[in-house]
Amino acid sequence: MVLKTLYKNLKFLCKNDLWDLKRTSEWASLDKIPEIRKMRLFKEMQQHKLLSLKPNILSYDESIDYIINSKCSLCRFGDGEFNQIMGGSEPFQKNNPVLTQRLKEILMTCLDSSDLNSNIRIAISRLYYNFSDWNNLIFPRFFEEFVVSNENFLVEVCNPKYTYISTEISQLYHIFKEYDFASYFGHIKEIWKDRDIAIICGDRIFNNIENNIFDCAKSTEYIYAPTTEAFNQYDEILDKAKKISKEKLVIAILGPTATLLAWDLSLCGYQILDFGHIAQDYDSFLKKENQNIKTVTDFFDKD
């Protein structure tokens, strides 16, 4: 009986591509398979076009070292930015056609061979293209469903010849169950240690933060913008940002608007890092907040 069942399952897998099943009844039936077994199945499907793409996305430590050594600017493209490009919204920003077009244009610069040596680096998720870390995720189903649903898009926007930064570097504590978080935070703080910095952020971001990851900077200037729908005031935010001294490192924490701001300011001669949830992530780590589905969902929801 066991052998017969095994034979039927193998026959099914040989005839069907798990990725293309998506939300069909066959895909639904796979919910009965433990998550880790599904991950192993995905990892073994080397013939799949997303897996065969093998983009050059630096590891988390490599990404931090790259920023420290090159003093590059950084534009992050996570699921929020991808959703904007595909016509969706996210908690911090409703879809806006102008923002969508600008984000798409920035992301597509990675496909232009003439721009591969630019000092503006694009960050995308290692977890969308490399499943080796999935067993350590707090919330693997999100990544699984996002990749399955958006596979063609993820292939289209990725250039295997481009060196990407890993977008996870700004939120590792709320992604992984186990990691040397103390070492990671110590490492990333080296980026702004003893430097004059300016932080462009939502006006409520630091309200509930007790442990400031930027406390090792030489000096800190804050420029506040709306926590939500910041793009609606983009011109005003950009004008304020251009008054910052170019000697300062600029850090933007402002949802998808930060991605666009990082691009525009870098073209003006600034080093600016779109660093997402880094302040909240560090505060949660020092507070030893529980890592579970509820805290992760609350973390990525709007303030």
C-alpha positions as a printed Julia matrix, in Angstrom:
303×3 Matrix{Float64}:
  0.0    0.0     0.0
  2.84   2.36    0.92
  4.71   1.61   -2.3
  1.56   2.12   -4.34
  0.99   5.53   -2.76
  4.63   6.49   -3.28
  4.41   5.48   -6.95
  1.27   7.6    -7.46
  2.92  10.61   -5.82
  6.06  10.29   -7.92
  3.99   9.92  -11.07
  2.09  13.09  -10.17
  5.29  15.05   -9.56
  6.78  13.88  -12.86
  3.76  15.1   -14.8
  3.2   18.41  -12.99
  5.22  21.5   -12.18
  4.53  22.56   -8.59
  5.1   26.2    -9.44
  2.58  26.26  -12.28
 -0.14  24.6   -10.21
 -0.45  27.72   -8.05
 -3.97  27.87   -6.65
 -5.43  24.89   -8.5
 -6.96  21.99   -6.6
 -3.71  20.07   -7.01
 -1.81  22.89   -5.32
 -4.35  23.03   -2.51
 -3.83  19.33   -1.85
 -0.15  20.0    -1.23
 -1.06  21.98    1.87
 -1.17  18.63    3.63
  2.56  18.18    3.03
  4.69  19.64    5.84
  6.31  22.95    4.9
  9.84  21.62    5.06
  9.05  18.83    2.58
  7.63  21.34    0.13
 10.78  23.43    0.44
 12.94  20.43   -0.3
 10.85  19.7    -3.37
 11.36  23.27   -4.59
 15.09  23.15   -3.96
 15.41  19.97   -5.97
 13.66  21.43   -9.03
 16.84  22.7   -10.62
 15.25  22.69  -14.06
 12.88  25.47  -13.03
 13.65  28.77  -14.77
 13.66  30.85  -11.57
 16.12  28.5    -9.88
 18.29  28.29  -12.98
 18.56  32.1   -13.11
 21.12  32.14  -10.27
 21.41  35.93   -9.8
 24.39  37.36   -7.96
 22.75  38.55   -4.74
 25.35  39.12   -2.04
 24.95  37.4     1.31
 23.94  39.5     4.3
 27.48  40.05    5.55
 28.79  40.56    2.01
 26.08  43.17    1.43
 27.08  45.13    4.53
 30.78  44.93    3.62
 30.01  46.13    0.1
 28.26  49.24    1.44
 31.08  49.94    3.93
 33.87  49.54    1.37
 32.24  51.19   -1.65
 30.2   53.85    0.16
 27.5   53.18   -2.41
 23.91  54.35   -2.27
 21.16  51.75   -1.94
 17.66  51.34   -3.41
 15.72  48.44   -1.89
 13.07  46.48   -3.78
 11.09  44.22   -1.48
  7.57  42.87   -1.85
  6.11  46.35   -1.17
  7.97  47.93   -4.08
  7.26  44.93   -6.33
  3.56  45.16   -5.48
  3.6   48.84   -6.4
  5.18  48.05   -9.77
  2.58  45.35  -10.43
 -0.28  47.74   -9.65
 -0.91  46.84   -6.02
 -0.6   48.73   -2.74
  0.99  48.13    0.65
  0.36  49.42    4.18
  2.54  52.52    3.81
  1.49  53.67    0.38
 -1.53  53.28   -1.89
 -0.71  52.62   -5.52
  0.26  55.72   -7.44
  0.89  55.55  -11.23
  3.79  58.02  -11.08
  5.5   56.16   -8.24
  4.88  52.86  -10.04
  6.51  54.1   -13.22
  9.51  55.59  -11.45
 10.13  52.43   -9.42
  9.93  50.31  -12.55
 12.41  52.56  -14.37
 14.88  52.32  -11.48
 14.59  48.55  -11.2
 15.08  48.13  -14.94
 18.4   49.98  -14.89
 19.9   46.71  -13.68
 19.1   45.27  -17.12
 21.15  47.96  -18.86
 24.73  46.75  -19.34
 25.98  50.35  -19.39
 24.84  50.85  -15.79
 26.35  47.74  -14.19
 29.24  49.67  -12.6
 27.08  52.41  -11.13
 27.7   53.36   -7.51
 23.96  53.12   -6.9
 23.19  49.54   -5.9
 19.81  47.87   -6.22
 18.76  45.46   -3.45
 16.43  42.52   -3.99
 15.57  39.55   -1.82
 17.91  36.57   -1.74
 14.95  34.56   -0.49
 13.06  34.98   -3.76
 15.89  33.42   -5.75
 17.66  31.16   -3.26
 15.7   28.79   -1.03
 18.61  27.57    1.07
 17.54  29.74    4.04
 13.83  28.89    3.98
 14.08  26.28    6.74
 15.14  29.09    9.09
 12.3   31.5     8.26
  9.71  32.55   10.82
  7.03  32.84    8.15
  8.0   30.66    5.13
  4.52  30.55    3.63
  4.61  34.23    2.69
  7.79  33.82    0.67
  6.53  30.61   -0.87
  3.26  32.16   -2.02
  4.91  35.35   -3.25
  7.44  33.45   -5.35
  4.86  31.06   -6.78
  2.44  33.85   -7.69
  5.03  36.2    -9.18
  7.56  33.86  -10.75
  7.46  35.35  -14.25
  7.84  38.87  -12.89
 10.81  37.85  -10.71
 12.51  36.36  -13.76
 11.85  39.41  -15.96
 13.29  42.01  -13.57
 16.44  40.14  -12.54
 19.79  40.37  -14.34
 22.19  37.5   -13.48
 25.13  39.7   -14.5
 24.33  42.44  -11.98
 25.61  42.43   -8.39
 22.62  42.94   -6.09
 22.6   43.81   -2.4
 20.38  41.65   -0.22
 17.27  43.55    0.85
 16.98  41.44    4.03
 19.88  43.26    5.7
 17.49  45.84    7.15
 15.15  43.37    8.87
 16.87  40.07    9.7
 15.44  39.78   13.23
 11.87  39.63   11.9
 12.72  37.14    9.17
 14.9   34.42   10.7
 14.23  32.19   13.67
 17.9   31.7    14.4
 20.84  33.94   13.56
 23.81  35.59   15.24
 21.8   38.79   15.55
 24.25  40.5    17.93
 27.07  40.09   15.41
 24.83  41.19   12.54
 23.71  44.4    14.26
 27.27  45.16   15.34
 28.37  44.71   11.74
 25.7   46.89   10.16
 26.28  49.73   12.65
 29.8   50.01   11.23
 28.22  51.69    8.19
 27.39  54.87   10.13
 29.66  54.58   13.15
 31.36  57.93   13.87
 29.79  59.51   10.79
 27.53  62.54   10.53
 24.18  61.25    9.35
 20.75  62.55    8.37
 17.69  60.35    8.77
 14.63  60.96    6.59
 11.77  59.05    8.15
  8.08  58.94    8.95
  6.98  61.27   11.7
  5.92  58.37   13.96
  8.72  55.86   13.28
 10.7   56.57   16.45
  7.72  57.08   18.8
  7.95  53.62   20.37
 11.63  52.9    19.81
 13.62  52.69   23.04
 16.95  51.5    21.59
 18.33  53.68   18.8
 20.55  51.77   16.37
 22.02  55.07   15.17
 23.41  56.04   18.58
 26.97  55.31   17.41
 26.86  58.04   14.75
 28.92  61.17   15.29
 25.84  63.36   14.89
 22.26  62.8    13.76
 19.89  65.11   11.93
 16.23  64.13   11.54
 13.95  65.17    8.7
 10.37  64.03    9.17
  7.79  63.16    6.54
  4.36  61.54    6.63
  4.55  57.96    7.91
  1.95  56.9     5.34
  1.29  58.15    1.81
  4.64  59.94    1.85
  4.83  59.99   -1.93
  1.94  62.47   -1.98
  4.44  65.02   -0.65
  7.46  63.78   -2.58
  8.52  67.12   -4.07
  8.56  68.78   -0.64
 10.5   65.86    0.88
 13.06  65.96   -1.94
 13.51  69.71   -1.57
 14.19  69.34    2.18
 16.6   66.48    1.51
 18.63  68.54   -0.94
 19.41  71.0     1.86
 21.32  68.3     3.76
 25.1   68.58    3.6
 26.57  66.15    1.07
 29.22  65.27    3.65
 26.54  63.44    5.62
 25.36  59.88    5.1
 21.62  59.98    4.45
 19.4   57.13    5.65
 15.82  56.93    4.37
 13.1   55.0     6.24
  9.99  55.84    4.27
  8.49  52.81    2.51
  8.53  52.77   -1.32
  9.09  56.53   -1.34
 12.53  55.9     0.2
 13.52  53.79   -2.8
 12.78  56.65   -5.18
 14.34  59.21   -2.85
 17.54  57.16   -2.63
 17.82  57.11   -6.41
 17.17  60.82   -6.92
 19.48  61.98   -4.12
 22.29  59.66   -5.18
 22.2   61.26   -8.62
 22.73  64.59   -6.86
 25.95  63.36   -5.24
 24.68  62.03   -1.89
 25.35  58.67   -0.33
 21.89  57.56    0.73
 20.69  54.21    2.0
 17.08  53.09    1.74
 17.08  51.05    4.94
 13.47  50.12    5.56
 12.72  48.66    8.99
 16.24  48.71   10.45
 15.41  50.91   13.47
 12.41  48.82   14.52
 14.24  45.56   13.86
 17.09  46.51   16.2
 14.74  47.74   18.9
 12.76  44.47   18.78
 15.98  42.48   19.11
 17.15  44.33   22.22
 13.67  44.1    23.74
 13.75  40.34   23.02
 10.32  40.53   21.45
  8.82  37.17   20.52
  9.35  36.08   16.94
  6.02  34.71   15.79
  3.44  35.27   13.07
  1.59  38.01   14.99
  4.69  40.07   15.79
  5.96  39.72   12.23
  2.6   40.82   10.8
  2.43  43.79   13.18
  6.04  44.69   12.37
  5.39  45.0     8.65
  2.05  46.76    9.1
  1.94  50.54    9.11
  2.78  52.43   12.32
